[in-house]
Amino acid sequence: MPWGVCPEHGGTLKSRARATEGFDSWCTNPVCFNVWLYDRLDAACTESATHTIQADNGDRYVVCDGHALTARAQITDGQVLPGLPA
């Protein structure tokens, strides 16, 4: 995926430029204390793929836990399946 997520809570990231240099990104879930010292929101996801999104048109996408969590809440046509395609 071309954007990052919190590996535990999905699409809950915020980021900002720091006054000195670089970025900070953090999860906005109130029980999460994940913080990254780079722009994780606008960076490609580097988490391991654990799920397959099966679209109604037959397309398949492999995604990490965080992207799967977000997909379950946002997609209307398709399924989020545990595991990778055979």
C-alpha contacts under 8 A as a table, 3 or more apart, distances in Angstrom:
res1	aa1	res2	aa2	distance
1	M	4	G	7.37
1	M	44	A	5.87
1	M	45	C	5.51
1	M	63	V	7.21
2	P	42	D	7.48
2	P	43	A	6.52
2	P	44	A	4.19
2	P	45	C	6.23
3	W	40	R	7.46
3	W	41	L	5.72
3	W	42	D	5.11
3	W	43	A	5.13
3	W	44	A	4.60
3	W	45	C	5.61
4	G	11	G	7.94
4	G	13	L	8.00
4	G	40	R	5.33
4	G	41	L	4.69
4	G	42	D	6.29
4	G	43	A	5.62
4	G	44	A	5.68
4	G	45	C	4.60
4	G	46	T	7.74
5	V	9	H	7.59
5	V	10	G	5.02
5	V	11	G	5.10
5	V	12	T	6.72
5	V	13	L	6.18
5	V	40	R	7.34
5	V	41	L	6.46
5	V	45	C	7.16
5	V	66	G	5.87
5	V	67	H	6.64
6	C	9	H	5.27
6	C	10	G	4.88
6	C	11	G	6.48
6	C	12	T	6.41
6	C	13	L	6.39
6	C	27	C	6.11
6	C	34	N	7.63
6	C	66	G	5.91
7	P	10	G	6.04
7	P	47	E	7.29
7	P	64	C	7.55
7	P	65	D	6.21
7	P	66	G	4.52
7	P	67	H	7.89
8	E	65	D	7.19
8	E	66	G	5.79
9	H	12	T	6.38
9	H	27	C	7.72
9	H	29	N	7.12
9	H	66	G	5.86
9	H	69	L	7.11
10	G	13	L	7.89
10	G	65	D	7.53
10	G	66	G	3.89
10	G	67	H	5.62
10	G	68	A	7.59
10	G	69	L	5.63
10	G	70	T	5.20
11	G	66	G	7.12
11	G	67	H	7.20
11	G	70	T	5.75
12	T	27	C	5.39
12	T	28	T	5.42
12	T	29	N	6.52
13	L	25	S	6.63
13	L	26	W	5.54
13	L	27	C	4.61
13	L	28	T	5.99
13	L	40	R	7.99
13	L	41	L	6.15
14	K	25	S	5.58
14	K	26	W	5.59
14	K	27	C	6.50
14	K	28	T	6.86
14	K	41	L	6.76
15	S	23	F	6.83
15	S	24	D	5.53
15	S	25	S	4.08
15	S	26	W	6.42
15	S	39	D	6.13
15	S	40	R	7.47
15	S	41	L	6.48
16	R	23	F	5.61
16	R	24	D	5.64
16	R	25	S	6.63
16	R	39	D	7.52
17	A	21	E	7.33
17	A	22	G	5.98
17	A	23	F	4.35
17	A	24	D	6.49
18	R	21	E	5.61
18	R	22	G	5.74
18	R	23	F	5.17
18	R	24	D	6.59
22	G	37	L	7.39
22	G	38	Y	6.26
22	G	39	D	7.69
23	F	37	L	5.83
23	F	38	Y	4.66
23	F	39	D	5.23
24	D	35	V	7.11
24	D	36	W	5.77
24	D	37	L	4.57
24	D	38	Y	5.24
24	D	39	D	6.08
25	S	35	V	5.71
25	S	36	W	5.05
25	S	37	L	6.36
25	S	38	Y	6.26
25	S	39	D	5.69
25	S	40	R	5.93
25	S	41	L	6.88
26	W	33	F	7.62
26	W	34	N	5.80
26	W	35	V	4.35
26	W	36	W	6.20
27	C	32	C	6.35
27	C	33	F	6.92
27	C	34	N	5.78
27	C	35	V	6.74
28	T	32	C	7.25
29	N	32	C	5.35
30	P	33	F	7.88
36	W	39	D	7.50
36	W	40	R	6.83
39	D	42	D	5.81
39	D	43	A	6.32
40	R	43	A	4.98
40	R	44	A	7.71
40	R	45	C	7.98
47	E	64	C	5.80
48	S	63	V	7.58
48	S	64	C	5.54
49	A	62	V	5.81
49	A	63	V	4.66
49	A	64	C	4.18
49	A	65	D	7.28
49	A	84	L	7.51
50	T	62	V	7.12
50	T	63	V	6.12
50	T	64	C	5.06
50	T	65	D	6.10
50	T	82	P	6.52
50	T	83	G	5.31
50	T	84	L	6.30
51	H	62	V	5.66
51	H	63	V	5.36
51	H	64	C	6.18
51	H	65	D	6.85
51	H	68	A	6.40
51	H	80	V	6.80
51	H	81	L	5.62
51	H	82	P	4.48
51	H	83	G	4.65
51	H	84	L	5.67
52	T	60	R	6.48
52	T	61	Y	5.55
52	T	62	V	4.48
52	T	63	V	6.20
52	T	68	A	7.93
52	T	80	V	5.88
52	T	81	L	5.14
52	T	82	P	6.30
52	T	83	G	6.21
52	T	84	L	5.56
52	T	85	P	6.69
53	I	60	R	5.51
53	I	61	Y	5.05
53	I	62	V	6.25
53	I	63	V	7.34
53	I	68	A	7.56
53	I	71	A	7.97
53	I	78	G	7.06
53	I	79	Q	5.71
53	I	80	V	4.53
53	I	81	L	6.16
54	Q	58	G	6.45
54	Q	59	D	6.07
54	Q	60	R	4.72
54	Q	61	Y	6.77
54	Q	78	G	5.43
54	Q	79	Q	5.17
54	Q	80	V	6.36
54	Q	81	L	7.37
55	A	58	G	5.39
55	A	59	D	5.23
55	A	60	R	6.20
55	A	77	D	6.34
55	A	78	G	4.20
55	A	79	Q	6.50
56	D	59	D	7.35
56	D	77	D	5.76
56	D	78	G	4.95
62	V	84	L	6.58
62	V	85	P	7.98
63	V	67	H	5.83
63	V	68	A	6.17
64	C	67	H	5.40
64	C	68	A	6.11
65	D	68	A	5.05
65	D	69	L	6.15
66	G	69	L	5.16
66	G	70	T	6.39
67	H	70	T	5.09
67	H	71	A	6.01
68	A	71	A	4.97
68	A	72	R	6.17
68	A	80	V	6.49
69	L	72	R	5.35
69	L	73	A	6.76
70	T	73	A	5.31
70	T	74	Q	6.25
71	A	74	Q	5.03
71	A	75	I	5.52
71	A	80	V	7.12
72	R	75	I	6.11
72	R	79	Q	7.70
72	R	80	V	6.35
75	I	78	G	6.80
